[in-house]
Amino acid sequence: MARHTPPRVARNLLRLLPAEIRRPIRADLDEEYEERRAGGPSLSARVWYWRCAVRSVLDAWIISRRQAAWSAQGRWDIGGQ
């Protein structure tokens, strides 16, 4: 079975994720992309990958902003530090 490559720019966008979560998220997205490519249209799989990549980066950014705000206000630190 031929291996299909996820959209390069979308995959590179994942570099913006914190290092500790980047690899598992990338691996999960790549695996799901392969399955979607094998079972359906290429465009559908590419759009799905883009959507997930953008959403992952936005979610990570939102969480980091909330942590910074809560930490500055003396609230509970999600990171457990």
Residue pairs with C-beta under 8 A, 6 or more apart in sequence:
1 38
3 34
4 33
4 34
4 37
4 38
4 42
4 45
6 29
6 30
6 33
6 46
6 49
7 46
7 49
7 50
7 53
10 46
10 49
10 50
10 53
10 54
11 26
11 29
11 30
11 49
11 53
13 53
13 54
13 57
14 22
14 25
14 26
14 29
14 53
14 56
14 57
15 22
16 57
16 60
16 61
17 25
17 56
17 57
17 60
18 60
18 64
21 60
25 56
29 49
29 52
29 53
29 56
32 48
32 52
33 45
33 48
33 49
36 44
36 45
36 48
37 45
63 78
66 78
67 77
67 78
67 79
70 76
70 77
70 78
71 77
